[in-house]
Amino acid sequence: MIKTAGEQQVRIRENVRGGEGALAFHDFLLTEESYGAGKLFSRTELPAGASIGEHRHDGEFEVYYVFAGTVEVLDGGVWTTMRRGDTHLCASGESHALRNTSAEEAQVLMLILNDPRAL
């Protein structure tokens, strides 16, 4: 399967998990196309000031990879700055949050994958 950028679903979601602002999710793979591997496969645009509120993952894990810009991630109760090329992993049973405190848009690859240990 090849899916061009123009064929990818783009979803605008506001106040994600109690966060601020509107995020654009460019879903390059849909849940039903993932052969049961996970439920989110997206390049996500976070405008300046936008955020995703703190939330927990159970039976799944989430990966953030920063493509562009600067964001802060809540990991283990501590806010840490992430820049282009940085990766964050939120394991099953843990919680995290994400915010863009910079003046420029950030782009983050977001993957929510099933934890095979929970199957």
Secondary structure, DSSP 8 states (H G I E B T S, - for coil): ----GGGSEEEEEESGGG-SSEEEEEESS-GGGTTTSEEEEEEEEE-TT-EEEEEE-SSEEEEEEEEESEEEEEETTEEEEEETT-EEEE-TT-EEEEE--SSS-EEEEEEEEE-GGG-
